[in-house]
């Protein structure tokens, strides 16, 4: 048995009981008995790991694997971890592309952020000793199809499973917050069991996943921007009375045909299959069957974002403003009539309206877009420019009628070649 007394100093650099650096050529490595900690970057780091390393056996008594310890060890296929290990550091096994499985003992209580990011793991069962999944722990694990999260877990950090290969997930009842980007871009994720006690769903939490939902959690109070972008609820969407903060493009609107806000909601109401902020009469979210009520004063930012089945909409004379990307991605929309009551239209309001053929901007409009601050290299100073693009990627658009008080340039974005007629 190799111990701290007889280990090969040409292969290992050890200080006290910490393996500071592995200097060997790889293969199947047995860590000397008596080593209790694998130090930071002992086998790898962000710019390159020990490519010859195939397997590692850690000795009894090992309690910690340091940050970046095996990062980028691309050919590592097996790690045997003894019971008694308590901590796995940040990015410890990040980018270990050949590491498809790993058994974690019940003694592990802490797993650092990015610990297994970009690894080859196909499944993971977390021990009941773990109470928190740190940010980005399993991000970019493209082959990770399943994970078992124990009931002991009460926190899941930002982006913990972002861009992973998960197909389904069950989140324990003790979790009350789904943080930002937790399951973002999980293209195969069709099913997620959310705890009944969830009160917060962060920005982009499930964006660009394949999630098919039945309903929103009944106690949720806040849903962040783009939280359910490109997710699907078919049929009816019910907004619970507890929900008092709805972010931009937060709801899964693409396939729903009706939306209802529960009675008793202190901030929102539903009317004409629209979600409306009661105090301001701002339209927050719509769907393919929305009929905008005649008291609505503004169409909020991204209110109809990616409502691809919306074919027509009537904007009433009560509306004075149309927000950023309000109708962006409404691919089925063929025409839209903007009434003379509208005074401002924000940028990208009609981007990706691929079947829109013509639009008249009325004389009542006094503001299009907004100013943005930019740095001028030649003048070595910051300045402002007008950003006014309304129609990007609208290939069917032939004509835009625009009041002559506006300059025509900047209105059309890439993918749009319409004639701009000043009147």
Buried (B, 14 or more C-beta within 10 A) or exposed (E): EBEEEEBEEEBBBBEEBBBBEBEBEBEEBBBBBBBBBBBBBBBBBEEEBBEEBBBBBBBEBBEBBBBBBBBBBBBBBBBEBBEBBBBBBBBBBBBBBBBBEBEBEEBBBBBBBBBBBBBBBBEBEBBEBBEBBBBBBBBBBBEBBEBEBBEBBBBBBBBBBBBBBBBBBEBBBBBBBBBBBBBBBBBEBBBBEBBEBBBBBBBBBBBBBBBBBEEBBBBBBBBBBBBBBBBBBEEEBBBBBBBEEBBBBBBBBBBBBBBEBBEEBEBBBBBBBBBBBEEEBBBBBBBBBBEBBEEBBBBBBBBBBBBBBBBEBEBBEBBBBBBBBBBBBBBBBEEBEBBEBBBBBBBBBBBBBBBBEBBBBBEBBEEBBEEEEEEEEEEEEEEEEBBBBBBBBBEEBEEBBBBEEBEBEBBBBEBBEBEBEEE
